[in-house]
């Protein structure tokens, strides 16, 4: 179960990083246009 938890948290961190990257890209796009 510990192993599953660590995989779940790793996926959560990947999601957070992806969301930040996407929002930053969107913000830059809106700012430039």
Helices and strands as residue ranges (DSSP letters): H 2-32
